[in-house]
Amino acid sequence: MEIPKTVCTLSELKRLEVVNLCDGKVLGRVCDVEMDLLQGRVTALILPRPFDLRSVFQAASDKMIFVPWHRIERIGSDTILARVPECAP
């Protein structure tokens, strides 16, 4: 039996796709993390929004999807499962 992995690097997180459990859609791959430096913990995963022509005129923060850490259900070897109702239709 394989022992589950309990630590992960940012470069390993960047290889994982994030799937929204609310609608089953792939939100994208992790491009960055948001951290609370005072408490020393990750507060959100940051993913780029899919490109469309309207995004040329959007602010930089509108081009990103922030997945709050408390919305992460499971981090697997190739996928992150999150419940993000605000990203579902």
C-alpha positions, 0 to 999 in steps of 0.5 A: 500500500502506498503512503499518501503524499502530505507535502507539495511544492508550488511547481507540483501544484502548477501541474494540476488541473482544478475541477469545479465539483458544482458543475464538473468543469475544468477551471484551469491550472494553478498559476499562483497562490495567495498567502497570509504571511502573518499566519503562514498559510495559503489562502487561495489558489489563483488560476488564469481565466480562459482568454476571450476578446472581452478580457483585453479590456478587463482589469488584471484581477478580473483575468484571474479566478481565485479559489479560496482554500476553504473551497478545496475538497481534495488534492490528488496526484493529477487533479484538485477538486474544489467546490466553487459555486460562483464559477458555476453557471 
